[in-house]
Amino acid sequence: MSEEELDGVLEEVRLAVYRSLAETGRLPSADHLDEVAGSHARAAASIVQLAQQRAWALGANGEIELAHPFGTRSFGYSVMSTRTLWWGGCCWDAFAIPHLVPECGPVVIAGLCPSCSRALSWRVDTTGPPTGSERAHFLVPTSRMWDDVIHTCSNQLLFCDDSCIDKWLEATGNHEGYRMDLPTLWRFAANWYSGRLDRGYRRREPAEALSYFQDVGLRGSFWGLPDNP
């Protein structure tokens, strides 16, 4: 089924998926998507085409596994409000959820340090970053993030501190990626997904993304930016 044949359906399916995840933490039912799309075949084709457009990522079973910032399974970070429990697709996505769904109020984000398995948790809201000495490590640079986005997101992680990152890199044989503190992670997450729940949302063009990275304090070739601010 061509994109032209699905004209007008893709956005309805996209919105149904994202709004259900935002409200309930779960995907809409297959019956609901079939109703939105007009048929099961149109719903299935829409899911595939939207994945090709990077609206979300499919797992090995062909089902939606990541609709950033929402995971449909655990990627290591739970995000709990007073009314909803979400899976964050990575530490970046977990910190983004209270900004994308601001009416949820403050959330508690929890996970384990990938190095020492210490329990980590933060109270996160839209007013300012949480306090703490924890550090995030991103393994895959932006130029390759969509080569295997499930692998990429599975390696955007929060650690106790830099020493835990060092031990994890040595134990896993992974190369050095990019490290950031909690305030930088919070700024990075705050507006990255702005508008994703709205009709007509579009992904940032590369130049817009680079400008955003720079504005939130990222730097260096990992992000496609100069080393100096």
C-alpha angles and dihedrals in degrees: 000000000000127000088244090058088052094047107141093013099075095065093047091052092045092051093046091054097045097043092049091050091048094049102038109011088240137094117256116260119272089242091056092050090048089053093048093049096041096242142020091253092053092047092050092047091048092053091053095045093048089051088053087053089051094245085133142342127251126220127226090277092057093249126124109273101165127027097169124269089015125072120201090209134026116294089173101278128089119195114200128189127172090269110023140040117208136180112230113220089226136334090285092051093044091056090047097057098077088051095048091045100033094163087068089076123211116351136200113231115197137180144134128267104253090219107045101011092235112159112251128191139169136187104228130187138153098265101073145329122287119253122247144105095246118128132212122221123198114196105189121059120231093255089065104029094108096045085089107353094182089058090044094053092043087061100049095098145163121228136186091251144318093291090060090050089052092051092047093051091050094046095047098037090233121149126244112277126171128311128203138172126239096265091053092047091050093050090045092053098040102085105005093105098035111150096013092126092051130091113261096024114165131191118250117266113240093259091051091050092051091050090051092049090051094046093055093051105263120140143171139056092296086076096032090257136120116271092241123067 
